[in-house]
Amino acid sequence: MSAPHSTEPKVSEREARQVAEAAREQDWRKPSFAKELFLGRFRLDLIHPHPLPADEAVQRGEEFLAKLRDFCETKIDSARIEREAQIPDEVVNGLKELGALGMKIDTKYGGLGLTQVYYNKALALVGSANPAIGALLSAHQSIGVPQPLKLFGTQEQRDAFLPRCARTDISAFLLTEPDVGSDPARLATSAVPDGDSYVLDGVKLWTTNGVVADLLVVMARVPKSEGHKGGITAFVVEAASEGVTVENRNAFMGLRGLENGVTRFHQVRVPAANRIGPEGAGLKIALTTLNTGRLSLPAMCVGAGKWCLKIAREWSAAREQWGKPVAYHEAVGSKISFIAATTFALEAVLDLSSQMADEDRNDIRIEAALAKLYGSEMACLMADELVQIRGGRGFETAESLAARGERAVPAEQILRDLRINRIFEGSTEIMHLLIAREAVDAHLKVAGDLIDPEKTLSDKARSGAAAGAFYARWLPKLVAGPGQLPRTYADFHPAGHADLAAQLRYVERSARKLARSTFYAMSRWQGRMETKQGFLGRIVDIGAELFAMSAACVRAELLRTTEGHGREAYQLADTFCRQARIRVDELFGRLWTNTDDQDRRVVKGVLSGTYTWLEQGVIDPSGDGPWIADATPGASTRENVHRPIR
């Protein structure tokens, strides 16, 4: 039997990078705390004093949170959703009546007009009731139709679609394909111009909300032709259009209520009026949408951390071993301390990034990406520690615990549910590369031609002159700084509180060290720098820890001056910073002492079959079938499982 014909574009590694590079925002028109941090400049003034929401925004947000909390406590049965692997229609309809579909949509379109801060608080709340519901609301508003239309849509498109999204219609975002993940240069779904319409053909995978969606944001490739620039383009598509088939509702290890599917387009006619932005702007629209959209995932990670802390506290006080509660045994106590301190820091990162997004004073593309990366990784660690604290009960399902008469604590479920966040909206590995690219942007702007093999000698000469001038000014500033002066940041060491000034001095010193390390690596590897993904990942992880430390300290000072938990907040921030410093010091050491070269050799051996003898002695229970499903365009041969909720 012959292999199925592939319609995916064949692109080289360089071409794929060029597509991604063309889609990213090229300029920095506003200051960025995280960008400055990676350049060795600790701009505390960009985040302190901590920005605050307006009183009217607080009142509107708190009123909605009160209604949402009541709904979550009285209408959401998380155990039922887990058992039936589906969110009941009445729950979705109740959320619609509450206005939850329109939390981020302006009031003039029928939405609630919440700020990013309160939108995230709402997601943390509803996500703690059931993560699948949080995912539904997040996918609808953070990356579905409302956000790209808010940023790039015409007034006519906003008038037509936003009122529907605010109250009745669920939306989904369709980019990924069976053989296309984070490499959009190979995107195969086509949109062929035909009069005043486009005709869509292709298959999309992992369409969160796709099974129940009424409206879709679809990324498709327009072929270049006379009068058409072509390229990856964004469209709003009616899910009920002829030729749209949801061929499968996918099932996962977690988020069992997730309405995620495979969607096929066959000769689907979409009006040109439904195109978002110009042809070829689709990937830029997607990436820009994600800049703030990514904050929804750390919001639910914060909610998970708070829940883990609550369960760890209650269980560790009730469970006794060797004459005292297990919390007072150091092996368990250190885990509880980690959960508490990390939850505080994650909420600090989230609130700071969200408030900066609301103010639109800073460019937060790196901050949002760091929040997503750090939140998803740390939340998984906290959930894993909770399972360990609970012991055998942590591995046991809530249903089983209830059946034998104990409290139905879904610890194993939250571990399963959180795992996808390290993959959703950019995997950890992709986030490392994305953030690293932004972190070295200033270097590439002045020295990029020096390491580009396709540039001419005259280009390299001009780049060399510009680089020399830049580094002559920049490098001396990395030698010494405020972090070496014992009285710097003294405001962060008020009487009777932990010494956060010392933690901020560490951040300042480490930021300069991070910038020096990046410069040394660029000097050492030059054009090969982009292949050093292990190194770049550690650089980003150090930056994430330093950002979290900064946010935790600034939040502690805010709480000291505005609320009644200042001393406790300082203690949590200090503990988190001490834990983070251990991780940062280890990461700095691993920049230059690691097994990256040995790992590459082993990988070559594995793929060439050198170690197949190591695989002997086991049975592979996997089924038959191709590794990647055939996505050849054409009419669907499967039942349409699309089920709009009304």
Buried (B, 14 or more C-beta within 10 A) or exposed (E): EEEEEBBBBEBEEEEBBEBBEBBBBEEBEEEBBBBBBBBBBBBBEBBBEBBBBEEEBBEBBEEBBEEBBEBBEEBBBBBBBBEEBBBBEEBBEBBBEBBBBBBBBBEEBBBBBBBBBBBBBBBBBBBBBBBBBBBBBBBBBBBBBBBBBBBBBEEEBBEBBBBBBBBBBBBBBBBBBBBBBBBBBBBBBBBBBEEEBBBBBBBBBBBBBBBBBBBBBBBBBBEEEEEBEBBBBBBBBBBEEEBBBBBBBBEBEBBBBBBBBBBBBBBBBBBEEBBBBBBBBBBBBBBBBBBBBBBBBBBBBBBBBBBBBBBBBEBBEEBEEEEEBBBBEEEBBEBBBBBBBBBBBBBBBBBBBBBBBBBEEBBBBBBBBBBBBBBBBBBBBBBBBBBBBBBEBBEBBBEEBEEEEEEBBBBBBBBBBBBBBBBBBBBBEBBBBBBBBBBBBBBBBBBBBBBBEEBEEEBBEBBBEBBEEBBEEBEEEBEEBBBEEEEBBEEBBBEEBBBBBBBBBBBBBBBBBBBBBBBEBBEEBEEEBBEBEBBBBBBBBBBBBBBBBBBBBBBBBBBBEEEEEBBBBBBBBBBBBBBBBEEBEEBBEBBEEEEEEEEEEEEEEEEEEEEEEEEEEEEEEEEEEEEEBEBEBEEBEEEEBBEEBE
